[in-house]
Structure formats: structure tokens, C-alpha cells
Amino acid sequence: MAAYQEKHSDSLIGITVAVLVLVGIVMVFSSSAVYAMEKYNDSYYFLKRQVVWCLLGTGALFVAKNIDYHKLHQYTYPIMLATFLLLLAVMFPEVSKEAGGARRWLTLGGLSFQPSELAKFTLVLFIAKSLVKRADKLKNFAYGYLPNLVVLGFFFVPILFQPDFGTAMVICIVTFTMLFVAGLRKKFLFLSLLALVPFVASAVLSTEYRTRRVIAFLDPWQDPSNSGFQAIQSFYAFGRGGYLGTGLGASHQKLFYLPEAHTDFIFSVIGEELGFLGTSAIIVLFSILIWRGFTVACQAKDPFGAHLATGLTLLIGFQAFINLGVTVGLLPIKGLTLPFISMGGSSMLISMLSVGVLMNISEQTVRHG
């Protein structure tokens, strides 16, 4: 019976992700066609790039699905080194590009890759390995907790200086949650979060655009044509959509009103064109994926698989939650894509890779269940 349930969960994960990816392809085209024609004289510009990344992501998923996840345990440190070097490489203009005041992308053959997306996966991999290695030392600060904080810092600092405050916060949240779930002393986590509060406050208040985003979150109507513009246009999109939506392709807000309509705010376009029913379906799909991911973690055959599945599920879940929260005004604006749906090659590739690892953990549970 257990084997049948896990086989079903494996199929359900794959089906759910496939539906999300297909929805993403359709919505990327719908939300970007007019903008792409205006900027690149090719209404299919973003659609073609999204399809390429989806194919690469599908390849990554099948490779990860068919490689024993224990090999990741063996090669954790080389993967960490490669990821850290890629994060450093972003600092060199010769191999990277700048957009919107941030330098986060490496360029190769007309495609760009964001190393911070790989850093999320790599950090989860390290924490999973660390929790197995230090299973009997989690109550000890110096041996059980501090090494994880040090490695977190090595990834956190270069990501923060790109700058990519949103991703830096995501890796902190995922790391602390993994440690909490594993049984780390609550006192250690509480003190760490307490120490993080003034740092976050300083990072926000010392940077004008971050301060404006917080003010806009509290009251977007205070500056409707500047800092509050994105949030207000997103609200308009959901308001126009109503219960059933205006119809696929019929969004008005994507016509140069809603910035980043095909990336950070694609959920707003879904809300306008597909309405409450469409957005609810997306939320249900993510809920199924997260539920099955945690099921895989609970039924994994060994602690490493359990911790790895937990971390990868948290990674996808937190990023989806933050993106959805931003678009509906529950969170300050952050530049985080909606996994599997938003235009964003690096996010698509790493998210699909993560799902492949989840499916491999699930299948090995079937074989050994």
C-alpha cells in the first residue's frame, strides 16, 4: 500500500508541474506579446525564450529524476565551490550583465543565467548534508548550528551585494526553517532572528528604493505614480478580473500599465484574464505540489532524502508564497518570480531540477518501501 501511495505521489508531482509549466507558457505569451513587439519587433520573443528554458528545464528534471540523489551527497562540496565561484563571477562586467541597477546575470550564447538561483538549491543541499552529519550535535551551538550559519553567510553576502535582497531573505528563511524542522534548539533560532531584525531594518532604511517599497506596501496610494504604481496596477488587474476574468489575452493592465507583467506580476495578469477561478486553480496546484513534496520528505528512506525533500519543497513553496503575496499586497514588492510560470530561465531550470530530485527521492522510496 505504501508503495502504491508513493508511486501515485510521484505521478501527481509530475502532472502538477507539467500543468503549471504549460500555464506559464500560455501566460508568458499573453502577458508579453505586445511589449515584445514594441521592444523587439517580435511578439514571440519572450515565448520562444520561455519554451527554450522549459525544454532545458525538462531535460534537467529527467536527468535528476534518473540519477541517485545520494550522488548529490557525495558531490555537495564541489557543487558549493562551483556555485560560490559563479556568484563571484557576476561581479565582473566582462562575463555578466546589469539590468535595473542590479548585476545578477552571467551571459553565455545569448542566454543569461542567474547564479543566485543555483545558490538556493546548493544551500539546501548543504544544509541537508550538514543535518545528517551533525544529527547528534544539533543542541550544540558551536558544532551543530554555527557551521550552517557560516556557510549561509558565504552565500548571503555576495547575493546581497548584487543586490538581490529578496533571494538573500529566501535562503535565510529556508535555512532557518530546515534547521527548525530538524530539531535545532528554538533558542538558537530565536536569537538569530532577533539579531537579523536590526540588520534587515538597516538594509531597508539605508537604501532609498527599499524604503519606498515598504512605504508603498503600507500605503501605495500615498505615491500612486511612483513607488505605489506597481501595487495599484496589480490591484486594478485583480479587480477587473472578477470571478471569471476578462478572457485569455484580454488584459488591459499588461498594456504598459503593469511593469514586469510577464515576470514578477504574471499572477496579476492571470487574475485579470482568468479571474478568481484561474488564480484559485494556480493556488490549488501549488498546494498539491507542496503537500506531495512534504509527503515525499516524510516517507523518504533515509534522513538525507528527508531533509533534502523538505528543503526543496520549502524553496518552491516560499518563493511561490512571496510572489503571490506581493501581487495581492500582502507583502512589500520583491523581485521574485512565480516558479514554473513566470518568464525567468534560471528560476525555471533550477525549479525543474529540484522537482527531478524530489521525484528521484520518491521513486527510491517506492523501490525500498
N, C-alpha and C positions, 0 to 999 in steps of 0.2 A: 504493500500500500504506500509506504514511504517513497519507494522508487517511482511509482506512478505519479505521485504528487510532484516530485521534483522534475520529472520529465515534462509534466504539464507546466510547471513554473518556467522551465527553460523555453518552451514554446511561447508562453504568454509574454515573456520578456522580449523575445524576438519580434513577435507580432506587434506589440505595443510600440516598440522603437520604429518598426517599419512604417506604421501609420503616422507617427509623429514626423518622420523624415519626409514622407510623401506630402503631408500637410504643409511642411516647411517649404518644399519646392514650389508648391502652388502659391503659397502666400508670399514668398520672396518675389516671385514674378509679378503677382498682383500689386504688391506694395512698391515695387521698384521700377516698373516698366516705363512710366512717364519720366521719372527722374533720370533713368539710364538713357533714354532718348535725348533728353535735354543736355546731359553732360557728355555722353559718349557717342551720341548719334546711333545708338543701337539699343533698342528696347529689351533685347535679350541678354544684355551684357552681364548683369548680375545673375540671371537664371543660369547661363552657361557656366559661370564660375561655381555656383552652388551645386550644380549637377556634377562637376568635376570633383569637388570636395566630398560630395556624397558617395561617389564611386570609390575615392581613396579611403573614405571612412569605412565603407562596406568591406573593402579589402582588409583594412586593419582589424575590423571586427572578426572576420573569418580566420585571419591568422591567429589572433589572440584566443579565439574560441577553440582552436585546434592545437595550441601549444600548452603543455602542462604549466599551470600557474606557479608551480614550485620553482620553475626556472627563473621567475622574477625574483624570488627569494635569493637565489644564487647570485644574480647579477644586479642586485639592488645598488651596491656602491658604485660600480661603473656607470649605471644609469644616472645616479646622483651627480657624479662628476661631469658627465656629458651635459646634463641639464644646467648645472651651475655655469659651465663654460659658455653655453648658449645665452644664458642670462647676461653674462658679462659682454658677450659679443654684440648685444643690442646697443651698447654704449658707443660703438664705433660706427660713424656715419658711412664708411665705405661699404659696409655689408648690411646696413639697416636703413629703415626709412622713418620719417617723422610725420605724424598726422594729428591735427588738433592739439598741437603743443606737447604731444607725448611721443616718445621714441620706444616703441614696444615690438616692432616687427623686423624680422630678418627677411631679406628678399632673395629669391632664387628662381630663375627661369620664368619670370613674370608672375610667380605666386609669392605670397608673403606668409610667414609663419610666426606665430606669437609664442615665444618660449615660456611665458608665464602660464600658458595653458598646460604645457607639459610639466611645469613645476608643480601644479596641483596634483597631477597623477603621481609624480615621483615622490612627493612628500607623503601622500597616503601610503605608498609602497614602503617607504622608510619607517613610518610610524607602525605599520602592521608588523614589519620585521622586528622593530625595537620592542614592541609589546610582547612578542614571543620570547625574545632574548632576555627581557627583563621581567618576565612574568612573576618571579618571586621577589622582585625588588621595587614594585610599584609604590610601596608605602615609604620608600626611602627617597628623599628629595635629591640627593647628590647622584645616586646611581639609577634611580628609576624615572625621575622626572627631568632633571637638568639636561641630560644629553638630548632629549627631544626638543627642549627649548632652544638649545644651541643650534641644532640643525634647522629648526623653524626660522631662527634669526638669519641664517645664511641665505635662505630663500626670500625671506620677508624684506630684507633691506634693499637688494637690487630691484625687486619688483616695485617697492615703494618709490624708488628714485626714478622709475621710468617716465612719469609717475603712473602707477596703477593702484590707487588706494583701494578700489573695490576688490580686486583679486587678492591683495595683501590681507584684507579683512576676511575674505572667504577662507584662505588657507589657515588663518588663526582659528576661526570658528570650527572648521572641520577637525583640525588638530586637537583642540581642547575637547570637542565632543567625543572623538575617538578615545582619548585618554579617560574621559569621564565614564564612558560605557565600559571600558576595560577594568574599571575599579580603582582608578587613582584616587588618592585622598582628596576629598572635597576641599579641604583647607588649602592645598596647593593651588587648585584651580581658582578658588575664590581670591586668594592673594594675587595670583597672576592677572585675573580680570580686573582687580582693583588697581593694580599697577598700570594696566593698559588704558584705563579710563583717562587719566591726565595726558597720556601720550596721544590718544586719539583726539582729545579735545584740542591739544596743541597743534596737531597736524591739520585739523579743520580750521581753527581760528587763525592760524598763521598763513593760510592760503586763501586769497580773496574769493576765488571761484568756488571753493568748497564751502566757505561761509555763506555765500549767496545761495548755494544749493540747499543748505539747512534752513535758511530764512524762507526760501521758496517752498520748501516742504511744509513749514509751519503755516505759511500764508502765501500761496502762489499769486493771489490777486493783488498783493502789495506791489508787485513789479510785473504786470502781465505781459509786457512786450519784451522782457529781457530774461531775468532769472526764472520767472514763473511761467514762461511761454510754453515750454515742453509739457509741463504738467497740465496746464489748462487745455492745450490742444488734445492731449490724451483723454482728458475728461470729456471734451466735446465728442471725440470719436466713440467712446462708450455710450454717451448719451444718444447719439444719432442711431446707434445700432439697435437699441431697444432689445426686445426679446428674440426677434428673428433675424435682425440685421438688414442692411440695405441691399444685400446681394453681392455675390462674388465679383470683384472688380469695380464696385460702385462706391468705394470710399472717396470722400471729398478731402478728408484730413491728410491723406497721403500726397495730395497735390500741392506740395511745397509748404503746407501748414505744419505738419508734424515732422520735426527733424529726426533723422535716423529711423525712418519708418520701416525699413527692411532689416534693421539690426536690433537696436535696443528697444524700440517701440513697436515691434511687429505684432505683439499681443493686442495693442490698441487697434491696429488695422483689422485684426481678427474680430475684435469686439464690435467694430463698426460694420464690417461686411457680413459676419456670420451671427452677430448678436449674442445674447445671453446663452443661448443653446450651444453656439460654437465655442465660446470661452469655457463653458461648463464642461464640454466634451474634452477640451485640452487639459483642464484640471483633473478630470477623471483619469485620463491616460497617464499623466504624471503620477497620480496617486497609485495607480495599479503598478507602475514601474517601481516606485519606491517600496510599496508593500512587498512585491516579489523579490526585490533586492535584499530587503531585510530578512525575508524568508530564507533566501539562499544563505545569508550570513548565519542564521540560527541553525541551519541544518548542515553547515559545512563540516567536512570530515576532520578538519584539524584547526587549531587556533589561528594559524596564519591565514587560512582561507576565510575564516570567520571575520577577522579584523580587516582583511583586505576588502571583502564584500561590504562590510559596514562602511568603510571609508569611501569607497567608490559610490555607494548609494547616497551617502551624505553629500558628497561632492555634487552629484547631479541634482539632488533634492534641494540643497541650499541655494544653488545658482538659479534654479527654476523659481523658487520661492522669492528670492530677491528681485528677479526680473519682473515677476508678476506683481510683487508689492510696489515696485517703483511705478509701474504703469497705472495702477489704480490709486496711487497717492498714499499708500501705507508706509512707504519708506522714501528717504531722500533719493534723488536721482543719482544713479551709479551706472557706469558704462559696462554693464554685464549683459551678455546675450542670453536668449532663451534656448537652452540645449535642444539640439536636433531641428529647431525651427528657424531661428534667426540666421541671416546671412553672416557667416563667420567661419572660415575654413578651419582655423586652428581648433576652435571650440568643437566643431563637427568631428574632426579627426580624433581628438582625444576622448570625446564623449563616446564615440563608437568603439574606440579601443577599450574603454572602460567597460562597456556593455559586453564586449567579447570576453573579457576576463571574468566578468560575472557569470556568463554562460558556461565558461570552462569550469569554474568552481561548482556550478550547479550540476553539470554532467558528471563530474568526478564523484559527486555525492550520490548520483544515480548508480554509478558502477560499484561504489563501495557501500551503498546503503543496504 
